[in-house]
Every structure is written in C-alpha cells, then in structure tokens.
Amino acid sequence: MRARLILLALVGVVVLGGLPAHALGAAERPTNQKLYTDGYDDRMLLGGQWLLKRDRLNVGQQRHFERQRGTAGWSPITVPNAWNAGDDSNESMVGGVAYYRKDFILPGSPSAANWIVRFESVNYRATVYLNGKEIGEHTGAYLPFEFALDGVKKGVNRLVIRVDNVRQPFDFPPSGFNDTGEPVGGWWNYGGITREVYLRKVPGGIDYGNVQVRPIVNPGPPAQARVEWKVDVHNWGDKAKKASVQVCVLLPDTKSSVRWVQFDAPLLKKAFDNAGVTASINNALNQPAKQTAQAQACLAAGAKVVIETSLDNGSASAIEKLFTDKGGKAIDYDRQVSGGSASVYVTFDGKAVGAAQAKGVLSAMKANGTYKKGSVVAELWGGQTDQNAFWFKSGNDAVLNPLFKSGALKKGPTQFVPDWDANNAATIFNQMLVKTSNNVQGIIAANDNIAGAVIADLKAKHLKPIPISGQDATPQGIQYILAGWQSGTVYKYVPDEANAAAAAAVALVKGTTPKTNGFRLNGKAKEPTLALPVVWITKSNYTRLFTDKFLKKNQVCIGTYAQYCK
C-alpha cells in the first residue's frame, strides 16, 4: 500500500508538467483556468514555477524565511508538490518543515475588488505570508481554506507558505509509533501544498458559501410544504459592516488536550446559541500573541465579556485588562490567571485532580506488590506557565509528601513538562529512566498526553507496565487503561465546565452575578470560584464515559483494544 500511494503522488506531480524556462522565482500573472469545474467562479490558478526551501533545522521563523529576497537555498518546483514523495523512510513519515514561495502580479487593479487566496490542501499546518506579513494559519490536510490578501499591492507580490507536517499525537489521522519504534498513521505523511492554489476576486468584498436548501413536505391532510435554506455570508472587505459579538472565547491550543477542539468549542457554541447570545470562539494554537490579537478583534466587534483559557499569565492578565478597562468583564476558564482581573473562575477542583492521581497510582502499586519502602515514584507535572499545573501538583503533594517524609516511599525525579507537550515529556522521562537506572515503581503523569509519551518510552525500552496516572479521559488513555499500561485517568465532564462558563458569561452580559461555590486566592485577593468535582476512571468504571456520551465505544474498543472491552 505504501508503494502504491507514493506512485500516485509522483504521477500527480508529473502530470502538471515541467518547469517553465524563465528566471528563477520571476513574478507571473495567475491564469484564468481551473483544474476542476465545481466551485467558485473567477478563480485564477496560481500555477507555474514556485520555489521550495526545506527547513530541516526548523529555524525559518527565527531567521524570517518569509522575508528573504534572494533565491539561495530555494529550488524550483511545481505546485501541487509533496517534498517527500518517493521517500519511504521513517524520517519522511515523521515529517518536517518547508517553505514555499511564489511571486505574482494581480490581473487588474488591487482596488477593483477584494482578493482571496484559496488552498485546496496543505499537509498539515500552514502559515501564510503576503509580502512578509502573516495573513493566516490553517491546520488539517485535504481541507480547502482561504485568506484575504490583506496588503496586496500593484506590481509584484510575494506569497510564502510555511508548511509543517511533523506528526503530532492529536493530528488526524492519529499518529504515533508502533512497538518497534516505527512511525505509523492512517496514510502516508506527504508534506507540502498537495493540491492547487487559486486567487479569487470578490467584488465588493461580500462573499457567500455553504448554501443549504432543504424541502420539507407534509403529505397532510392538509398537504403542506416549505423550503428551509441557510447560507453563510462573509465580509472580506475593508469596510466595517455592523456586527455584534457579546462574548469572546479564547481557547489555548490543540496540543495540550483534545478537549479544546472536540468538546469545549462546540459545547460553548451550542450553549450560547441556546441562550441567544452572540459569541466569537477562537483557538490561539499555543501562541500568546495570536490570543491577544483575537481578543483585540473581539473588542473591535463589540464583545463585553471574555472567557479566557490562558497560555501565560503575562499576556492573559493583559487581555483581561483590555476588557475590564473598557467596562467589560473577564472569566478565568479552567486555568486561573495570576494577577488577572476576572470576575469569576470556572474550573474543576485542581487539588482534587492531583489527589486522585496520587491515590490511583498508590492503589495500583499496592495491587501489583510494589508499594514498599524504597519504591521510587517519579512525577511529571504539567506546563509551569499554566496555574492548573500547580493546583494538580498541590494535590499530588498532599498525598505523596507525607509518605516520602516517613520513608514509606522514595521521592524520585520530578519535573514540569513545558507546554504539556508529549515530545517534551518523552525526553524528560527518558532522562528520568537513565538517572534511576530504570528503577521507577510509580509515575505521576499530569494528563493522558504525558502518560502516553511515558508509555511509549517504556515500550521502546521493552520495560513492563508501571502504575501511572493520567487526566482528561482521552480515547488513547482509556485504551492504555484497558490494556494494563495506565492505572487510571481523571475524568472531568467537560460539558459541565463549558455550560457553567457559558452561564457565567450570560449572567455577566445581563448584569447579574454568576454562580459560585467558593473562592481561590489570586495573590492576596479572593477570586469567586465555581469548582466542579472530578472522577477517577479505571477498568472498573470506564463504561461511564460511554453512558455520559463523553466518548463513543467505537473510539476506544477498536483494533487490538477491542478484546479488552466489556
């Protein structure tokens, strides 16, 4: 199958023809043609010669490849292009980073219409620059996406796309490594601009899409019929159209947990729709500057309340101040903003999370006979820019520190995991194993993402399972629990938290006081807090996740894990 897929990709590149015989990187006018007929009118194919530069050391952002003027290190290619087509090595499957560059001249005056650049597919993460300035980001292969060409000018314009196809655990399809350490995934990890690129003009800047028409017929009697229709209208123009956003939701990333994309965003949207409150829901992709820009866009659109899951205290507290200085309100969501100005903190009980993790690991150690004097417990806490990591640690400490002090157990290596990132966790745990000569009997892992990295390290070294905690009740976490690799995971029923945050925001919009059940110290101030309970999930009660519709059985009980399911 691998060879077949590579052949198809190579054929796709060859069919587009050879390189034109003109100066390397010379500007071209897009051509009025399409490689298929369905879709928008007035598409201009941005074909011909492109330039490619591999960024093997991932230094392009630091060195600003998007602003480079010369062609040294850039190679001519045609688009569509997969830079690793024909390379079936493990390194090729793991992925890398590359930059694509294209100089073009608009057909006609830039002021005559608004112009859009459309990508039919980029694998996997794309950052798009026009004339040296970022105009947008997109994540996901085989999904078309568009950005307004903000800053387009007469004469030569330069389009640069940074493409990152380094596989991450939560990419689609899910990726990882098999028992022999080889990278695996649902399909071959081609990196590049894998389908065509178009320019598209939108006269007046008003665009439409996603037209849905549904006839509804009632045969009666009496017979009745009606037609329901829905269309998305998009203002690409530079003239502001009247809009009203009441609540701004700022979610942090897509890597620290699957919840932000799979649960929080759709749950919050549904809650606000049901309440008749308009909301802008954003994800900062782990970029504090981007989160700040999203907050400013919300303010410009009229938002009065911000729900924020912070990335770091500095930028997060500044964002809250942007709102409160203008008479708005802020809500700390899941992560407390130290020094912030939020009216309420909506969260799960962080100390209870850490306590449940520690008790779960101790219970598993007792069950397998490793709970004894001298047994080593290592701890991998969450990202230290996240206040929650300290709440979870406080729960770990409350249970474990008395045992370390009495000598009942031995305190092993401990470390925070930057950004909650699985790659960082894998490196840290490898170092812990070296430091202890593989002598670890229990492991506190702050969440399932970190636990998965630890388990991968254990498997790679052909070591036996060790009692290990988790958090977030992810499909992979439950699979590892069923297979005996993970002791348990903290289940936080995200719908409760999302609905509580939405209710708090609606209350603030209406000028009433949100529901709370206590407070958390924020510096010397008492921050009103709604703390929600958590549940420790093991083999004995994992089916609750299906009953609660938090997970589907077909997300967990598949492949080699089906044999473990009830």
Beta strands, then each sheet from edge to edge (+ up, - down):
strand 1: 43-45
strand 2: 49-54
strand 3: 75-78
strand 4: 97-105
strand 5: 114-119
strand 6: 122-123
strand 7: 125-130
strand 8: 133-139
strand 9: 145-148
strand 10: 156-164
strand 11: 176-177
strand 12: 183-184
strand 13: 192-193
strand 14: 197-202
strand 15: 206-218
strand 16: 224-235
strand 17: 247-251
strand 18: 279-283
strand 19: 305-308
strand 20: 329-333
strand 21: 344-348
strand 22: 376-381
strand 23: 410-416
strand 24: 442-445
strand 25: 489-491
strand 26: 518-522
strand 27: 525-532
strand 28: 535-537
sheet 1: 1+ 14- 5+ 9-
sheet 2: 3+ 2- 4+ 10- 7+ 8-
sheet 3: 6+ 13-
sheet 4: 11+ 12-
sheet 5: 15+ 16-
sheet 6: 18+ 17+ 19+ 20+ 21+ 27+ 26-
sheet 7: 23+ 22+ 24+
sheet 8: 25+ 28-
end
